[in-house]
Structures are given as structure tokens and as C-alpha cells.
Amino acid sequence: MKNITLLGATGSIGKSTLSVVDLHSDQFNIFALSSNTNWQQMLELCNKYQPNYAVMVDEQSAEKLSNAVITDIQVLSGTQALDKVAAHQDTDFVMAAIVGAAGMSSALCAAKAGKRIMLANKESLVLSGDIFMKAVAEFNAELIPVDSEHSAIFQCLQSGRSGLNKIQLTASGGPFLNTSISKLKSITPDQVCAHPNWSMGRKISVDSATMMNKGLEVIEAHYLFSIVPEQIDVVIHPQSIVHSSVYYKDGSTLSQLGNPDMRTVISYAMSYPQRINSGVAALDLTNVPALEFYQPNFERFTCLKLAFEALNKGGNAMITMNAANEIAVEHFLNHQIGFLDIPKIVDQTLSTMKHTTPNSLDEVVNNDLVARETTREIIKQYE
């Protein structure tokens, strides 16, 4: 029996993880759950899974949950509580599914505690890739990507890295792949969040539409697989059936295919190196549309271009880019800026911030905070 600490239990990854746990309750136990403010849903999960710990990041939400819980579940609050349950001696696996920079510290604590980290939080690598990967190696942690593209690469590389030429990440292109750029000016948040293939949160849906999500995945891939940016390729594949590919020098290409459902990669991360039932139907290639592949247009997907540039620049550029994007997306979702303003604001923030090389998590966090404030000041020009 493996004890799972599920960070981000009420999000889409959290729900999919619990769905897989339900299929294998003889193998996996929910040791700890966390959420930000959704204490009502957490109460339902606590009643069902009876974890040892329930963490609400928001203190008031924790108090409400604590008053509602009728069993001896320990209800904790704050980011330090996330770190505590991630590194707890009774935790075996940590599902790191907190969206944004808020999930970075707990994932790093899990690495330093030598846990199996099922990483669904991009920012842990985007913001602190060097620090995070050093901790994984130093403390003998296991790092299994929980992302359809990186899981695909991880699975394909089980055949070995000898002669590896490049990896290719696929991208759906989002809901506006064929929409004219002029029409994108009036796109609303609700339209952006209607993703054609995946069920995702609102922030990630926006990142998918701008392809910033893919840009963050490019940065992740650099750290996960120890490859240079020139070895990372992106291709638009609207059907989301081929999840990614690896190319070898002998002309061979290996790809991982499957129906677009996160339970597949979650179950793989939980059971690796074995495979278990995920609840996802088998892919029937005779019953899917023709598979299409296109090179991404950097004029349409400026955020992807900015991500490659930030990776090549190194240092704090990736931290600044991520922070600026989070603030810009937040303002877009609140109807304060336009969809096409997002990459402009990110680019302007990158040009404004001084380039440095953070050497500690505190420096990373400080750069993140400064970049966010810089972005807020820039956004005032757009409102």
C-alpha cells in the first residue's frame, strides 16, 4: 500500500488522480489532501477518503473545514503545511498538482525528502529547474512527469537514450488555431476556456490558447531530459492523439499515442515501472479523424517564441516570463485586458526586468514577486 499526498485535490488533476485511486484502493491510500479555498469540496473528499491530513492554504477556509470535519482528520493551513505533508515520513508518493508558483516550495520539499514526485506543477522546473533537479539527484527522489507530452517522452525513452537526436512535443493549438488574428482581439475568457480536447482549469486553458503552456513544457523538457533547446521541437497536432515523439540518429521515431485523458499518465506515474488500469478506453485508430501536424506560427503564438528565448537566455528570464504570464492571464480572465495583450505584456516585462541568476529558492521567490509587481505596473498602460 502506497500513501499518496495529493496537493491540489480539488483541481482537474486531483480529481483524475482520485479516480485512479478509486480503481486501485487495495494499492493506494490517500494520506493527505490539499486545496486552496474550496473547503466544501474538501469536506466531501475528507468524508470519502479519510486522510490523515487536510490542508487548506487559506486560513479561513481551514477553519471552516475544521469545524465541519467530524472525524479525527488533522486540518492544517498555510504553505508551510503543504511543505510538511509533502515531506512527511509516512508519505510515499506526492502528486504535485498545485497550479502556479504556489506549488513550487512543496514540490521541492518532497524532492529533499526523497519522495516519488508525480510532477504536474510546471513552475517547479520553470522557476527553479537547476535547484529542483539538483535536489532530486542529491536526495535520490523519483521524478515522474504528469503531463501528457512529458509522460510520452518519458515512456519513449525507456528504450534508451543512445543516439537520441531530438524530442518533439505536440500541441493541440487550442480553440483558435484557425481563427484569424484580427478576430482574436475580441475573444472572451469563456471562449478561451472552451478547449476542444482537454478538460482543464481556466488559467491553463488560456495558456493552451496562447501556447505559453507549450512554452513552459519546452522549459520543463530541458530540465527533465537534460537536453539543449536546439533538441526540442514543437509541432501542432489538433487531434491530441500522438502525445509526443522522440527521434533517433538512425532515422527511428518513437511516439506514444492514446486518447486525450490525463488518467493515463497519472496511472503510469503511480504504478511505474508497471502499468495498471486507468479507466481510459483503448485507442481505436480506425475510429479517429485523420491525424494532422503543422509547424507553429510564432506570429500567432508569440508566447511560445518568448519561452524559447527565455530558455536560451537562462537565469531569471524564465521566472520573469512565468510571473508576467500569470498576472497577465489573471487580468485577462477578469476582463481587464485583451487576449492579444498577454504576450505584449510578458515581452514588455522581460525587457524591463534586470537579468540575474538566482542561486537559492529565496532569490527565485523574490524575483517572482518583483516581476509580478512590474507586470502590474505595465498592465496599467493597457487598462
C-alpha positions in Angstrom: 0.0 0.0 0.0 1.4 3.4 -1.1 0.5 6.5 0.8 -0.3 9.4 -1.6 -0.2 13.1 -0.6 -2.4 14.8 -3.2 -1.6 18.5 -3.5 -4.3 20.3 -5.4 -7.0 17.8 -4.7 -9.9 19.8 -6.0 -8.4 20.7 -9.4 -8.7 18.6 -12.6 -5.5 16.6 -12.0 -6.6 16.0 -8.4 -10.0 14.7 -9.5 -8.4 12.4 -12.1 -5.9 11.1 -9.5 -8.7 10.2 -7.1 -10.5 8.4 -10.0 -7.5 6.2 -10.5 -7.1 5.6 -6.7 -10.8 4.5 -6.7 -9.9 1.7 -9.1 -7.0 0.5 -7.0 -7.9 1.1 -3.4 -6.0 -2.0 -2.5 -2.8 -0.4 -3.7 -3.1 3.3 -2.9 -4.2 5.2 0.2 -4.9 8.9 0.4 -2.6 10.1 3.2 -3.1 13.9 2.8 -5.2 16.2 0.6 -4.8 19.9 -0.1 -6.8 22.7 -1.6 -6.7 26.5 -1.7 -10.1 27.8 -0.6 -12.7 25.1 -1.7 -13.4 23.7 1.8 -16.8 22.4 0.8 -15.4 20.1 -1.8 -12.6 19.2 0.5 -15.1 18.2 3.2 -16.6 15.7 0.7 -13.2 14.3 -0.1 -12.3 14.0 3.6 -15.5 12.1 4.3 -14.8 9.7 1.5 -11.1 9.1 1.8 -10.4 9.8 5.5 -6.9 11.2 5.0 -4.6 11.8 8.0 -4.2 15.4 7.0 -6.3 18.0 5.1 -4.5 21.2 4.2 -6.3 24.4 3.2 -3.9 27.2 2.1 -6.4 29.8 3.1 -6.6 30.1 6.9 -10.4 31.0 7.0 -11.2 28.1 4.7 -9.2 25.8 7.0 -11.2 27.0 10.0 -14.5 26.3 8.2 -13.3 22.8 7.2 -12.0 22.1 10.7 -15.4 23.0 12.2 -17.2 20.7 9.6 -15.0 17.6 9.8 -16.5 15.1 12.3 -13.6 12.6 12.4 -10.0 13.0 13.7 -8.5 14.3 10.5 -5.9 16.9 11.2 -6.8 20.2 9.4 -3.8 22.4 8.7 -3.5 25.8 7.0 -0.8 27.7 5.1 2.0 27.0 2.7 4.2 25.5 5.4 1.6 22.9 6.0 1.9 21.9 2.3 5.7 21.5 2.8 5.0 19.4 6.0 2.7 16.8 4.4 4.8 16.7 1.2 7.9 15.7 3.2 6.1 13.7 5.9 7.8 10.4 6.7 4.6 8.4 6.0 4.2 9.9 2.5 5.4 7.7 -0.3 4.2 9.5 -3.4 3.4 13.2 -3.8 1.1 14.3 -6.6 2.3 17.9 -7.1 -0.7 19.4 -8.8 -0.9 22.9 -7.4 -1.1 25.4 -10.3 1.4 28.2 -10.5 4.4 29.3 -8.4 2.4 28.4 -5.2 3.2 24.8 -5.8 7.0 25.2 -6.1 8.0 25.0 -2.4 6.1 21.8 -1.5 7.4 20.0 -4.6 10.9 21.0 -3.6 10.3 19.7 -0.1 9.2 16.4 -1.5 12.4 16.2 -3.5 14.5 16.9 -0.5 12.6 14.2 1.4 13.4 11.6 -1.3 9.8 11.0 -2.3 8.4 9.9 -5.7 7.2 13.2 -7.1 4.4 12.9 -9.7 5.0 16.3 -11.1 2.0 18.2 -12.6 3.3 21.6 -11.5 5.3 23.2 -14.3 6.6 26.0 -12.3 8.8 23.8 -10.1 11.1 23.4 -13.1 10.3 26.6 -14.9 11.2 28.8 -11.9 13.8 26.7 -10.2 14.9 24.0 -12.6 18.5 23.9 -11.6 17.8 23.9 -7.9 15.0 21.4 -8.2 16.9 18.8 -10.3 19.9 19.1 -8.0 17.7 18.2 -5.0 16.2 15.3 -6.9 19.6 13.9 -7.6 21.1 14.7 -4.2 18.3 13.1 -2.2 17.6 10.2 -4.5 14.0 11.3 -5.2 12.0 9.9 -8.1 10.6 12.4 -10.6 7.8 11.1 -12.9 6.2 13.7 -15.2 2.4 14.0 -15.0 1.8 15.8 -18.3 0.7 14.1 -21.5 3.7 15.3 -23.5 6.4 14.7 -21.0 5.0 11.4 -19.9 5.1 10.4 -23.6 8.7 11.4 -23.9 9.5 9.6 -20.6 7.8 6.4 -21.8 9.5 6.5 -25.2 12.9 7.0 -23.6 12.5 3.7 -21.7 14.0 2.2 -24.8 17.2 4.2 -24.1 18.9 7.5 -25.0 21.6 6.1 -27.2 21.6 8.0 -30.5 18.9 10.4 -29.3 18.6 13.3 -31.8 15.7 15.3 -30.6 12.3 15.2 -28.8 9.1 16.6 -30.3 6.3 17.9 -28.1 2.9 18.0 -29.6 0.4 20.8 -29.1 -3.3 20.9 -29.8 -3.1 24.6 -30.9 -6.0 25.4 -28.7 -9.5 26.5 -29.7 -8.3 29.3 -32.0 -5.9 27.5 -34.3 -7.7 28.6 -37.4 -9.1 31.9 -36.1 -7.8 35.0 -37.9 -5.5 37.1 -35.7 -7.8 40.1 -36.2 -10.7 38.3 -34.6 -8.6 37.3 -31.6 -8.8 40.9 -30.4 -12.4 40.4 -29.2 -12.0 36.8 -27.8 -13.6 36.4 -24.4 -12.4 34.4 -21.4 -15.3 31.9 -21.7 -14.4 31.3 -25.4 -10.7 30.7 -24.5 -11.7 28.2 -21.8 -13.7 26.0 -24.1 -10.8 23.7 -25.0 -11.6 21.2 -27.8 -9.8 18.2 -26.4 -8.9 18.6 -22.7 -10.8 19.3 -19.5 -8.6 21.9 -17.8 -8.7 24.8 -15.4 -9.2 28.4 -16.7 -5.6 29.5 -16.3 -4.2 26.5 -18.1 -6.9 26.9 -20.8 -5.6 30.4 -21.5 -2.0 29.2 -21.6 -3.1 26.5 -24.1 -4.7 29.1 -26.4 -1.6 31.3 -26.3 0.7 28.3 -26.4 2.5 29.6 -23.3 1.6 26.2 -21.9 3.7 24.6 -24.6 6.5 27.1 -23.9 6.6 26.1 -20.3 6.7 22.5 -21.3 9.7 23.2 -23.5 11.5 24.6 -20.5 10.4 21.6 -18.4 11.6 19.2 -21.1 15.0 20.9 -21.0 15.4 20.0 -17.3 13.5 16.7 -17.2 15.5 15.1 -20.0 18.8 17.1 -19.8 18.7 18.3 -23.4 19.6 21.6 -25.0 16.9 23.9 -26.5 18.0 23.0 -30.0 17.0 19.4 -29.4 13.4 20.4 -28.5 10.8 20.7 -31.3 7.2 21.6 -31.1 4.5 20.5 -33.6 0.8 21.4 -33.7 -1.4 18.2 -33.7 -5.0 19.2 -33.3 -6.3 15.7 -32.6 -4.2 15.2 -29.4 -3.7 11.5 -30.2 0.1 11.5 -30.6 1.2 12.9 -27.3 4.9 13.4 -28.2 7.8 11.7 -30.1 11.5 11.0 -29.8 13.8 11.0 -32.8 17.0 8.9 -33.1 20.0 9.3 -35.3 19.3 6.1 -37.1 16.1 7.5 -38.5 13.8 5.8 -36.0 11.0 7.8 -34.4 9.1 6.5 -31.3 5.8 8.0 -30.3 3.3 7.5 -27.5 -0.4 7.5 -28.6 -3.6 7.4 -26.6 -7.0 9.0 -26.1 -6.7 12.5 -24.5 -7.3 11.7 -20.9 -5.0 12.6 -18.0 -5.8 9.4 -16.1 -3.5 7.5 -18.5 -0.4 9.5 -17.4 -1.5 9.7 -13.8 -1.9 5.9 -13.5 1.5 5.4 -15.2 3.2 7.8 -12.7 1.5 5.9 -9.8 2.4 2.4 -11.0 5.8 3.0 -12.8 7.6 0.8 -13.9 4.4 -1.3 -14.0 1.1 -0.4 -15.7 -2.3 -0.6 -14.2 -5.9 0.1 -15.4 -6.5 3.8 -15.6 -10.2 3.7 -16.6 -9.4 5.1 -20.0 -10.7 3.4 -23.1 -8.2 1.9 -25.5 -7.4 3.9 -28.6 -9.1 2.8 -31.8 -7.2 4.2 -34.7 -9.9 3.1 -37.1 -12.3 5.4 -35.4 -10.4 8.7 -35.1 -10.1 11.5 -37.6 -7.1 11.9 -39.8 -4.0 12.9 -37.8 -2.7 16.3 -38.8 0.6 18.0 -37.9 1.7 21.6 -38.5 4.6 23.8 -37.6 3.6 26.5 -35.1 3.5 30.1 -36.4 5.4 32.3 -34.0 3.5 35.4 -35.1 0.3 33.8 -33.9 1.9 32.1 -30.9 4.2 34.7 -29.7 4.3 33.3 -26.2 5.9 30.1 -27.5 8.6 32.2 -29.1 9.1 34.1 -25.9 9.5 30.9 -23.9 12.3 29.6 -26.3 14.0 33.0 -25.9 13.8 32.9 -22.1 15.2 29.4 -22.0 18.1 30.4 -24.2 18.8 33.4 -22.1 18.7 31.4 -18.9 18.9 32.9 -15.4 15.8 34.7 -14.1 14.3 35.2 -17.6 12.1 32.1 -17.2 11.0 33.2 -13.7 10.1 36.7 -15.0 8.3 35.3 -18.0 6.2 32.9 -15.9 5.3 35.6 -13.3 4.3 38.1 -16.0 2.2 35.5 -17.8 0.3 34.5 -14.6 -0.5 38.2 -13.8 -1.5 38.9 -17.4 -3.7 35.8 -17.6 -5.4 36.8 -14.3 -6.2 40.2 -15.7 -7.5 38.8 -19.0 -9.8 36.4 -17.1 -11.1 39.3 -15.1 -11.9 41.2 -18.4 -9.2 43.9 -17.7 -7.0 43.3 -20.8 -7.5 41.8 -24.2 -6.4 38.3 -25.3 -3.7 39.7 -27.6 -2.3 41.9 -24.8 -1.0 38.9 -22.9 2.2 38.3 -25.0 2.8 42.0 -25.3 2.8 42.4 -21.5 5.0 39.4 -21.0 7.5 40.7 -23.6 7.5 44.1 -22.0 8.1 42.7 -18.5 11.0 40.7 -19.8 12.5 43.8 -21.3 12.0 45.8 -18.1 13.4 43.3 -15.5 17.1 43.2 -14.8 18.7 39.9 -15.9 20.2 38.0 -12.9 21.0 34.3 -12.0 19.2 33.3 -8.8 21.1 30.8 -6.7 18.5 30.0 -4.0 14.8 29.4 -3.6 14.6 32.7 -1.7 16.1 34.6 -4.7 13.7 32.8 -7.0 10.7 33.8 -4.9 11.9 37.4 -4.6 12.4 37.6 -8.4 8.9 36.2 -8.9 7.4 38.8 -6.6 9.3 41.7 -8.2 8.3 40.5 -11.7 4.7 40.3 -10.7 4.7 43.9 -9.4 6.5 45.1 -12.5 3.8 43.4 -14.6 1.0 45.0 -12.7 2.6 48.4 -13.3 2.9 47.7 -17.0 -0.7 46.5 -17.2 -1.9 49.9 -16.1 -1.0 51.1 -19.6 -3.5 48.6 -21.1 -6.5 49.1 -18.8 
